[in-house]
Every structure is written in C-alpha cells, then in structure tokens.
C-alpha cells in the first residue's frame, strides 16, 4: 500500500474505510497557507455509527479478554507505520507545520515505537492479584483483584503533536482491552485518518475495535462526550475546553482523563551556568513554535543576573529564527493556523499594554510573507501577575522574570493556575532537590533532564489536568478494578 498521493482521506468505522456523510473539508499547510487536500467530514450520524461499532465490539467479542491478539495487533500497527515512515514524515510536516527533525522523535517515530511498550503491557500486566484468605464476618474466603478494561473510550485530541497524542491514547486503551473512537482535531485530520488506513489494510484489528472519525465540526466531540454508551473520555487540549468536557461527562458519570494547559517555569538558580540555562530556555520555547503544553514559557532568573540573562536569551533567540519546516535545521516552524497566529499576536500586544518590553521579536518574519509565522519573542518588564505570565499563549513567546532566591523562585513557579512541568538549573544538588520538591508539577527536569518516555507517566497538578498518560499509570487509566471473593 502507498499513502501517496495524500489528497483525501476516509473515516474508519466498524473496520471499513468510508467517506464522511458531510463530504470533505480542506487540509491546509500552515507554512504555505495552501490547501493540500481534503479530509472526510463526518456528521453526527457517522459519530453515532462509530460509537455503536465500538460498543458492539466491546460487548460481543473476545477483544477485551484476548491479550495475545491485542499485543499482536499493536505490534502490527507499529511495524506498518514504520514501514511508511517517510510518507508519514512528509505528510506530517505538511499538515502540522512541525520541523522535520521532530518527526524522528515525538512527532512520529517516538510514539510509533512506543506501541511496542503498550503491546508488552497487554501481555505482561498483572491482571489478577491474589489477596489470600481472610475471615470477614467469621466466614473464611479467598479474595482476588481482577483488572478489566473500562469499555468504550472516546479519545479527543489536539493538533500540536497529533501522532504523539493520538497514539498515547489509543495505544494503552487498546492494550488494556478497550475499544476506541478517536476524534482528532480538525486542523490535523490526516495524521489520524491515514493511521486508520493502515489499520484497515495492514493489521488484524477486528471491526469496531478502533474507529477514527475526522470532522470539521467540533460538536462531534461533545456528542462523543455525552453519549452514555461511552465509558471513558480521554481528552487533551485547553483547560477551558477540558472543564466543558468534564461537565458534559458528569451527566453520565463516565470516567475522564484530562491533559490540559501549562505555564511551566524554567528556574535558574544563582549557582547555575547562566549561559547554558538561558540558551536551553530559548531553544525550548521556540521548538515547534512553542506549541506544546509542557514547554517552559516562564524563565525565572536571579534578580542580580536579570540584565545578563536578557542579553543571553535575546542573542540565542536571534539565532533561532522561524523557518521552513522541511529544512532539517529549522527549530521554529509556523503556528498551526491564522486563528492561532492572531491569538499569539494579541498576547504580544497585551504584553506591551501591561508595561512589558519586547526584547526581540514580536512580529511576523519579514522573509516569510506566506505561512502563519511569528518571530521568536522575549518579554521582560512584567511581574508574574501579568496575564502573559499567567495564561497559556501556545506560541514562541518567553516571559523572563526575576526572583530573589530559591524560595522566591519556587513561590513564583507555583503562583500559577497550572502545574504541568518545569526545569531547574543549578549546581548544588541539595538546593536543586529542595526546589524540585517544592514545585507542584507533574513532571520536572534538572539541568536539561528529559523525562519524556513511554514508561514515564505524564500529567499535571491543579488546572493542568486529571490523571496520567503513558507509563503503567497511564495504562491503568483504562482499567477497572473488580474484587472477587469465594468461601472456602
């Protein structure tokens, strides 16, 4: 099978590739603003059919009990996707606008290879735990705990790292024995739909086990969340939308996993190598144009080193200009859409209104007349109460803030509605550990440490979400616990 030319795509419902009842909608290249093809546009009837297929596959087949089949199908999917790696790499850069170097990691190859980890869990997880005998109410019983699949999972995903997030949801859900309806973002439908093509044509997944529904209509996500046939909603996106998802899911008391926003702090202690730390912070905030929930977008530096840190960071950002995502040397590509660019630009204007100084950037690159590009931008002169320091911008905008010591840096980092990630740079291990222990986030790196991996649970505190994705903890989000007793 060849995925080229990728001019249109289909829905995957009940094992069949079918057109959307709503026709098609355009897929745009954010680096060129050109329409590069169409995706199937599903309607409410299509979503209803997908949910019905997933419900039937869970309730009437052995999928949830056949660990070996689940592992085999996941490995088949991994191998088939890797066999099409160059085709997926090309379409991902074109559709997402991500720099091509990222497709060798979290934008494609990383999450595809992680399917093997989830296949191993399907085979090797401890599904039954023997609790031994006891005498409740004077009667001797043996007891055991059984782990069973939740049921039908509705997965709703965003556009920024579509392969990573799509596969981080369907991988563990399928490994756990669930059936899935995946509703990807309208901005990046191909990344999901063409995985569906591979599933239908190159794997043994039974009909209805995995359904992929692309649509220009955001209301289909609400339909999926509200449907009582769905047992769990796994959502990644903004905190504002996550609250709506949780409220809708509450009507049927279905389980929810929410991976939401972040405004993570990059803390530089006074004994750190300032040049290295500031350079790392600059690189992080422009990677994929800052379109990542865990990217560190607040740079906290010792007050007495603020001017030097501004100079270093500004000079680093000057060398990380926005560029063509097909170029292997590009780190900062375009934003996903005109709408997102307008949002980022509005925050840059807000920074000025709040008394901030734009140290570098703040506009559109003069050499990029086409594409949704924004210059890497450094904001100084505001405090942590400013909206640009409190709200998620999702663009290549870094706010630099002074701190007055380790405790003050920890206080500023925690002075946020979010608690997703962070970074601490320093030399004294005891001081570093005190700061790390004090920062209330789900993940945090030390001196450039990278926590991202299939076996590391990812998620946040506070308004950054509920639950964990990846790792054993993420796998267990898709399981129910059943206690069984029998008299002896």
C-alpha positions as MATLAB code, in Angstrom:
seq = 'XXXXXXXXXXXXXXXXXXXXXXXXXXXXXXXXXXXXXXXXXXXXXXXXXXXXXXXXXXXXXXXXXXXXXXXXXXXXXXXXXXXXXXXXXXXXXXXXXXXXXXXXXXXXXXXXXXXXXXXXXXXXXXXXXXXXXXXXXXXXXXXXXXXXXXXXXXXXXXXXXXXXXXXXXXXXXXXXXXXXXXXXXXXXXXXXXXXXXXXXXXXXXXXXXXXXXXXXXXXXXXXXXXXXXXXXXXXXXXXXXXXXXXXXXXXXXXXXXXXXXXXXXXXXXXXXXXXXXXXXXXXXXXXXXXXXXXXXXXXXXXXXXXXXXXXXXXXXXXXXXXXXXXXXXXXXXXXXXXXXXXXXXXXXXXXXXXXXXXXXXXXXXXXXXXXXXXXXXXXXXXXXXXXXXXXXXXXXXXXXXXXXXXXXXXXXXXXXXXXXXXXXXXXXXXXXXXXXXXXXXXXXXXXXXXXXXXXXXXXXXXXXXXXXXXXXXXXXXXXXXXXXXXXX';
ca = [
       0.000    0.000    0.000;
       1.136    3.519   -0.758;
      -0.176    6.562    1.090;
       0.673    8.822   -1.842;
      -0.786   10.983   -3.142;
      -2.489   12.041    0.108;
      -5.152   14.228   -1.487;
      -8.101   12.925    0.510;
      -8.838   10.544    3.364;
     -11.615    8.370    4.786;
     -13.254    7.616    8.092;
     -12.566    4.277    9.773;
     -15.843    2.925   11.169;
     -16.513   -0.719   12.056;
     -13.448   -1.889   10.167;
     -14.337   -0.110    6.900;
     -12.847    2.949    5.226;
     -15.787    5.122    4.251;
     -16.389    8.709    3.123;
     -17.840   11.238    5.525;
     -21.559   11.868    5.223;
     -20.782   15.592    5.324;
     -18.488   15.426    2.311;
     -14.949   16.731    2.792;
     -13.159   19.713    4.290;
      -9.850   21.318    3.346;
      -6.464   20.434    4.818;
      -4.089   23.401    4.833;
      -0.291   23.609    5.002;
       0.405   26.189    7.736;
       3.828   27.015    6.285;
       2.444   27.999    2.890;
      -1.271   28.714    3.546;
      -2.050   26.381    0.637;
      -4.821   23.789    0.587;
      -3.050   20.468    0.134;
      -6.040   18.130    0.076;
      -9.250   17.130    1.787;
     -10.310   15.029    4.732;
     -13.560   13.156    5.275;
     -16.096   15.348    7.062;
     -18.127   13.242    9.459;
     -21.611   14.071   10.675;
     -23.457   13.212   13.876;
     -24.750   10.070   12.158;
     -21.185    8.968   11.398;
     -20.191    9.501   15.021;
     -23.238    7.563   16.170;
     -22.228    4.662   13.922;
     -18.658    4.727   15.265;
     -19.842    4.642   18.876;
     -22.248    1.804   18.082;
     -19.439   -0.171   16.432;
     -17.126    0.307   19.404;
     -19.879   -0.693   21.824;
     -20.692   -3.848   19.855;
     -17.013   -4.818   19.540;
     -16.528   -4.494   23.280;
     -19.730   -6.200   24.349;
     -19.919   -9.097   21.868;
     -16.322  -10.090   21.034;
     -13.374  -11.516   22.949;
     -11.211   -8.427   22.311;
     -11.113   -7.383   25.976;
     -10.017  -10.878   27.060;
      -7.620  -11.823   24.252;
      -4.305  -10.365   25.443;
      -2.281  -12.079   22.729;
      -4.449  -10.675   19.923;
      -4.191   -7.167   21.324;
      -0.417   -7.378   21.557;
      -0.144   -8.767   18.026;
      -2.323   -6.049   16.531;
      -0.407   -3.269   18.263;
       2.917   -4.629   17.032;
       1.486   -4.969   13.537;
       0.439   -1.330   13.652;
       3.871   -0.247   14.886;
       5.666   -2.147   12.142;
       3.296   -0.986    9.393;
       3.582    2.666   10.398;
       7.373    2.444   10.485;
       7.304    0.863    7.025;
       5.547    4.040    5.825;
       7.764    6.357    7.876;
       8.935    8.573    5.022;
       5.409    9.055    3.711;
       4.135    9.910    7.179;
       7.087   12.211    7.760;
       6.259   14.193    4.630;
       2.540   14.490    5.286;
       3.087   15.341    8.973;
       5.406   18.243    8.182;
       2.964   19.453    5.533;
      -0.148   19.190    7.704;
       1.205   20.107   11.152;
       3.942   22.533   10.098;
       6.309   20.856   12.536;
      10.060   20.995   11.888;
      11.109   17.803   10.151;
      13.687   16.930   12.801;
      10.852   16.402   15.299;
       9.370   13.606   13.169;
      12.354   11.475   14.162;
      11.161   11.893   17.752;
       7.833   12.918   19.306;
       6.151   13.990   16.067;
       6.155   10.454   14.645;
       8.792    7.804   15.245;
       8.830    8.074   19.034;
       5.126    7.418   19.636;
       5.009    4.761   16.910;
       7.803    2.785   18.556;
       6.043    3.238   21.916;
       3.237    0.997   20.644;
       5.606   -1.877   21.383;
       5.699   -0.844   25.043;
       1.920   -0.984   25.249;
       1.877   -4.342   23.448;
       4.213   -5.673   26.145;
       1.842   -4.379   28.835;
      -1.065   -6.189   27.176;
       0.853   -9.442   27.542;
       2.657   -8.926   30.827;
       0.446   -6.816   33.057;
      -0.646   -8.480   36.298;
      -4.323   -8.865   35.508;
      -5.191  -10.803   38.670;
      -3.830  -10.243   42.197;
      -4.330  -12.908   44.857;
      -5.107  -11.316   48.246;
      -5.134  -14.652   50.075;
      -7.687  -15.821   52.622;
      -9.454  -13.851   55.345;
     -12.459  -14.254   57.639;
     -14.796  -11.312   57.169;
     -17.875  -11.813   59.357;
     -16.292  -15.049   60.598;
     -16.505  -16.835   57.237;
     -13.262  -17.806   55.551;
     -12.911  -16.528   51.983;
     -10.269  -16.336   49.337;
     -10.106  -12.940   47.637;
      -8.600  -11.644   44.456;
      -8.443   -8.405   42.488;
      -9.112   -8.518   38.750;
      -8.209   -5.719   36.374;
     -10.601   -5.350   33.458;
     -10.978   -2.942   30.562;
     -13.121    0.141   31.200;
     -15.106   -0.358   27.985;
     -15.606    2.123   25.162;
     -13.132    5.009   25.148;
     -13.772    8.332   23.448;
     -10.413    9.946   22.614;
     -10.416   13.645   21.689;
      -7.068   15.040   20.587;
      -5.460   18.368   19.606;
      -3.334   19.417   16.660;
       0.068   20.257   18.106;
       1.628   16.775   18.416;
      -1.066   14.658   16.734;
       0.797   11.350   16.368;
       2.160   11.526   19.898;
      -1.208   12.259   21.466;
      -3.331   10.027   19.219;
      -1.108    7.001   19.807;
      -0.605    7.764   23.507;
      -4.361    7.381   23.848;
      -5.248    4.537   21.514;
      -2.120    2.507   22.392;
      -2.788    1.948   26.103;
      -6.566    1.893   25.655;
      -6.361   -0.923   23.112;
      -3.707   -2.737   25.126;
      -5.997   -2.640   28.143;
      -8.789   -4.268   26.138;
     -10.933   -1.211   25.473;
     -12.460   -0.264   22.154;
     -11.921    3.275   20.907;
     -13.496    6.120   18.978;
     -10.831    8.689   18.100;
     -11.924   12.240   17.246;
      -8.824   14.226   16.119;
      -8.592   17.997   15.765;
      -9.969   19.468   12.518;
      -6.593   21.156   11.907;
      -4.723   17.842   11.570;
      -7.133   15.154   10.359;
      -4.716   13.305    8.077;
      -2.359   12.271   10.868;
      -5.211   10.271   12.355;
      -7.073    9.255    9.202;
      -4.061    7.717    7.484;
      -3.286    5.712   10.610;
      -6.823    4.422   10.112;
      -5.966    3.445    6.552;
      -3.007    1.436    7.805;
      -5.143   -0.217   10.494;
      -7.786   -1.251    7.966;
      -5.416   -2.554    5.318;
      -2.355   -3.874    7.160;
      -3.411   -5.130   10.603;
      -5.723   -7.706   12.186;
      -7.690   -5.328   14.391;
     -11.259   -6.693   14.469;
     -14.031   -4.459   13.103;
     -15.243   -1.827   15.554;
     -12.287   -2.084   17.920;
     -10.751    1.173   16.686;
     -12.786    3.846   14.890;
     -11.381    7.150   13.600;
     -13.792    9.983   12.898;
     -12.480   13.197   11.334;
     -14.748   16.218   11.106;
     -14.743   19.975   10.754;
     -17.493   20.073   13.383;
     -16.257   20.484   16.970;
     -19.729   19.484   18.189;
     -18.921   15.843   17.421;
     -16.555   15.913   20.371;
     -19.422   16.966   22.603;
     -21.568   14.194   21.131;
     -18.872   11.651   21.949;
     -18.513   13.005   25.487;
     -22.245   12.980   26.181;
     -23.100    9.554   24.760;
     -23.926    7.075   27.572;
     -22.515    4.192   25.506;
     -19.037    5.668   26.046;
     -17.411    4.664   29.341;
     -14.373    6.963   29.452;
     -13.308   10.206   27.788;
      -9.600   10.776   27.253;
      -9.105   14.435   26.319;
      -6.046   16.564   25.618;
      -6.495   20.267   24.989;
      -7.070   23.590   26.670;
      -8.135   23.873   30.286;
     -11.240   25.828   29.280;
     -12.392   23.036   26.961;
     -11.378   20.397   29.492;
     -13.778   21.903   32.027;
     -16.610   21.633   29.492;
     -15.664   18.021   28.738;
     -15.718   17.188   32.435;
     -19.100   18.854   32.927;
     -20.638   17.000   29.988;
     -19.134   13.662   31.026;
     -20.547   14.150   34.521;
     -24.083   13.777   33.164;
     -23.444   10.044   32.719;
     -20.727    9.826   35.393;
     -18.197    8.458   32.933;
     -14.541    8.420   33.818;
     -12.372   11.213   32.431;
      -8.683   11.646   31.741;
      -7.774   15.292   31.102;
      -4.349   16.503   29.966;
      -4.708   20.269   29.844;
      -2.737   23.510   29.770;
       0.532   24.642   31.251;
       2.606   27.724   32.020;
       5.736   25.963   33.127;
       8.661   27.685   34.816;
      12.332   27.347   33.891;
      14.086   28.137   37.194;
      17.724   29.257   37.106;
      19.456   29.222   40.499;
      22.270   31.664   41.286;
      24.954   28.963   41.086;
      23.917   27.773   37.618;
      25.786   28.278   34.355;
      23.643   31.188   33.197;
      24.610   30.969   29.525;
      23.746   27.282   29.269;
      20.484   27.662   31.140;
      19.244   30.668   29.161;
      20.239   29.045   25.872;
      18.271   25.927   26.782;
      15.230   28.005   27.734;
      15.387   29.871   24.430;
      15.642   26.644   22.430;
      12.733   25.079   24.321;
      10.288   27.939   23.783;
      10.782   28.086   20.011;
      10.640   24.329   19.412;
       7.619   23.710   17.156;
       6.874   27.442   17.548;
       6.138   26.962   21.243;
       3.097   24.805   20.527;
       3.473   22.388   23.410;
       1.645   22.308   26.719;
       4.737   21.282   28.716;
       7.115   23.830   27.154;
       8.712   26.153   29.720;
       7.402   29.630   28.889;
       8.429   31.486   32.060;
      12.171   31.976   32.595;
      12.953   32.738   36.250;
      16.458   34.135   36.833;
      18.242   35.670   39.844;
      17.406   39.380   40.031;
      21.060   40.411   40.072;
      21.608   38.472   36.837;
      18.484   39.687   35.043;
      20.174   42.058   32.587;
      22.803   39.482   31.650;
      20.121   36.800   31.249;
      18.085   39.056   28.956;
      21.125   39.641   26.742;
      21.994   35.949   26.544;
      18.422   34.859   25.836;
      17.857   37.595   23.270;
      21.032   36.627   21.413;
      20.024   32.954   21.414;
      16.558   33.723   20.081;
      18.119   35.826   17.319;
      19.791   32.648   16.046;
      16.569   30.611   16.165;
      14.537   32.453   13.568;
      11.306   30.963   12.251;
      11.934   28.969    9.092;
      10.824   26.366    6.579;
       9.768   23.223    8.489;
      11.081   20.990    5.690;
      14.592   22.298    6.372;
      16.494   19.970    8.701;
      17.976   22.967   10.512;
      14.662   24.593   11.397;
      13.562   24.532   15.033;
      10.772   27.134   14.926;
       8.207   26.500   12.213;
       4.803   28.123   11.704;
       1.828   28.229   14.005;
      -0.986   25.896   13.005;
      -3.472   28.476   11.688;
      -4.296   32.129   11.136;
      -6.502   31.926   14.214;
      -3.643   30.724   16.398;
      -1.286   33.361   14.999;
      -3.854   36.046   15.828;
      -4.080   34.690   19.375;
      -0.309   34.820   19.849;
      -0.068   38.302   18.365;
      -2.827   39.507   20.689;
      -0.787   38.334   23.681;
       2.277   40.184   22.412;
       0.187   43.360   22.201;
      -1.174   42.607   25.672;
       2.392   42.325   26.997;
       3.079   45.848   25.763;
      -0.156   47.109   27.320;
       0.864   45.525   30.626;
       4.094   47.527   30.609;
       6.330   44.838   29.173;
       9.291   45.325   26.862;
       9.641   43.258   23.711;
      13.357   42.485   23.825;
      13.311   40.697   20.467;
      10.682   39.536   18.013;
       7.075   40.498   18.435;
       6.107   40.484   14.781;
       5.933   38.410   11.630;
       9.220   37.450    9.944;
       9.932   39.776    7.014;
      11.274   36.886    4.942;
       8.100   34.782    5.431;
       5.290   36.528    3.543;
       3.318   33.280    3.444;
       2.632   30.960    6.339;
       1.456   31.501    9.893;
       4.828   32.506   11.312;
       5.582   34.620   14.385;
       9.076   35.717   15.351;
      10.585   34.169   18.492;
       9.753   36.747   21.160;
      11.192   37.663   24.566;
       9.119   39.720   27.003;
      10.668   41.467   30.011;
       9.491   44.144   32.441;
       6.349   42.418   33.749;
       5.802   40.559   37.001;
       4.232   37.167   37.494;
       0.749   38.629   37.930;
       0.683   39.808   34.304;
      -1.636   37.875   32.017;
       1.260   36.994   29.702;
       2.904   35.312   32.707;
      -0.258   33.586   33.875;
      -2.042   32.446   30.715;
      -1.039   29.820   28.169;
      -0.085   31.515   24.895;
       0.939   28.471   22.823;
       3.454   30.315   20.696;
       7.186   31.163   20.649;
       6.865   33.744   23.435;
       9.093   33.610   26.528;
       8.480   35.805   29.589;
      11.566   36.470   31.707;
      11.016   37.159   35.414;
      13.450   37.969   38.249;
      13.486   36.032   41.513;
      15.077   36.723   44.903;
      16.424   33.309   45.813;
      15.406   29.667   45.755;
      12.291   30.012   47.912;
      11.088   33.012   45.931;
      11.653   31.143   42.659;
       9.596   28.229   43.968;
       6.850   30.623   45.048;
       6.715   32.267   41.615;
       6.710   28.901   39.828;
       3.739   27.787   41.941;
       1.906   31.098   41.526;
       0.015   29.739   38.536;
      -3.292   28.002   37.913;
      -1.285   25.297   36.145;
       1.123   22.616   37.342;
       2.263   20.622   34.332;
       6.037   20.738   34.001;
       9.214   22.714   34.647;
      13.001   22.802   34.716;
      15.568   23.646   37.404;
      19.163   24.616   36.630;
      21.800   24.748   39.347;
      24.917   23.174   40.822;
      24.172   22.382   44.466;
      22.195   19.116   44.486;
      20.597   19.752   47.880;
      19.301   23.138   46.762;
      18.069   21.683   43.484;
      16.199   18.884   45.253;
      14.564   21.344   47.657;
      13.275   23.391   44.725;
      12.156   20.302   42.798;
      10.302   19.027   45.871;
       8.645   22.409   46.310;
       7.438   22.923   42.753;
       3.939   21.482   42.297;
       4.074   19.991   38.815;
       3.552   16.560   37.314;
       6.932   16.491   35.568;
      10.151   18.431   36.020;
      13.671   18.245   34.613;
      17.007   19.003   36.257;
      19.817   20.636   34.288;
      18.311   19.707   30.943;
      16.985   16.310   32.008;
      14.325   14.871   29.680;
      11.505   12.934   31.335;
       9.593   12.121   28.126;
       9.418    8.354   27.536;
       6.813    5.637   27.049;
       7.282    4.375   30.603;
       7.060    7.785   32.307;
       3.585    8.939   33.382;
       2.738   12.423   32.091;
       0.143   14.783   33.518;
      -0.269   17.725   35.822;
      -1.391   19.199   39.107;
      -4.146   21.795   39.570;
      -5.752   23.002   36.324;
      -3.257   21.078   34.184;
      -5.464   18.037   34.323;
      -6.674   14.840   35.935;
      -4.887   11.503   35.658;
      -1.752   10.438   33.832;
      -0.892    9.438   30.281;
       1.896    6.991   29.357;
       3.635    4.549   31.659;
       1.866    1.954   33.791;
      -0.158    4.728   35.420;
      -1.435    5.822   32.021;
      -2.256    2.235   31.046;
      -4.227    1.760   34.264;
      -6.405    4.793   33.475;
      -8.154    2.422   31.045;
      -8.792   -0.326   33.612;
     -11.497   -1.006   36.169;
     -10.851   -2.892   39.408;
     -13.076   -5.802   40.391;
     -12.840   -7.554   43.780;
     -13.869  -11.251   43.801;
     -14.391  -13.442   46.865;
     -15.427  -17.080   47.347;
     -15.882  -19.104   50.525;
     -13.514  -21.936   51.319;
];
